[in-house]
Structure formats: structure tokens, C-alpha cells
Amino acid sequence: MAQIIYDATFFAKYPALDRSVKGLDGAPEWPRLRELPPSLSGNVIGFGCGFGWLARWAMDAAQILCNMLTLARERTNDNNIHHELTDLDSIAFKD
């Protein structure tokens, strides 16, 4: 069963992180992640989507924290992106 370990203090400070302010440019892992798939087809899921920056690139986002998912939805202006409130134990993958 999934455990939610983030509290109100974490959520309150998350917007000040570089990745929250600068998006993918502020995520230190982004340059390497962008290099990994030579070409993508089908769906790519960003687990723990935070504010949804990767989802805007990958098109699918999963998040266990309702407040983070709400912000990701609010900051996304693309109806093709699917946001889902779930965890790794519960997510249902499509064939």
C-alpha cells in the first residue's frame, strides 16, 4: 500500500524549487531524460508528476498527492494530457 510522506510544509515550499519556477529547465535530471528515448510512440507516463512539467512533454501524468495533481491540471493548457490520481500499486495500464 502506498504511503504519502509529504506534508503541508513540503507542499508549501515546493513552488520555490527551481523545477517549479523554471519547469524542465530547472530539473537537473531533464537533460539526461530528454536524451534517453530516441523517439517516442504511444504513451509515456510521468509518475510523481509534481506540477506537470514532464507531462506537458510526455502527455500522461500520475500523482499520489491530490494537491499536486490539482496544480498540475491548473497549469496545463492541453486537453491531450491525461492526469490521474493514483499510485504505483493501483495504476491500471492499458494494453
N, C-alpha and C positions, 0 to 999 in steps of 0.2 A: 504494500500500500504506500502511496506517495505521501511524503511529509513536506509540509510547507514551512520552510525555515526562515523566510523573510518576514520582517516585522514592519511596523509603521515607520520606524526610524530609517530603515533601509529604503523603503518606498519614497520617503520624503527627500532623501539625499540622492536618489538615482538620477533625477533630472539634471544634477550638476556634473555628472560624469561626462568625460569627453565624448563617449559614444552616444550619449543622449543629446548633447549640444551639437556635435558635428556630424552625427549619423555615422555612416560606414567609414568616413574619413577619420573618425575618432576611435574606431575599433582597431586595436593593434593586430588582431588576427585577420582582418579583412584582406590585406594584400595577398596573403598566402591562400586564404579560402578562394579568392577570385581566380587564382591560378590552377586550382585543383581540377575542376571539370573542364575538359577541352571543349565540350559542347553539351548542352543540356536538352533533354526532351522529356516530355511528361511532367510530372510534378516533383518539386523539391520542397522539403519541409524544413522550416527553421524552428527547432524546439527551444523553448525558453525565449520566446521572441522579443521580450522586453518591449520597447516602443515600436517594434515592427520594421526596423530598417532593413534587415535581411529579407524579410517577407516581401518588401517592395521590389526586391531583386529576384527572389526565388518564387514568389506567388502563393506560398502556403505558410501558415504560422500556427504553432501550438504553444500554449502557455498554461501553466497551472494557477497563476495568480490572476484573479478576476480584474483587479485594478490595473494591472499591466496590460491585459488584453483590451480593456476598455480604452486606454490611452493609445494603444497600437491602432485600434479601429478609428479613433478620432483623428489620428494623424495620417491616416491612409486615405487617399483620394482615388482609389482604383477598385472598381467593383469586381475585377477578376481575382483579387486576392481573397483567399479564404482564411478566416481566423477561427480557431477552435479552442474552447476552454477544456483542457484535458491534461493527462499526464502520460508518461511512457508506459505505464501498466494498463491503461484503459483505452488508448487510442486505437481506433479501428482503421486499418489500412484497406484501401480499395485494391482489387485485383487488376 
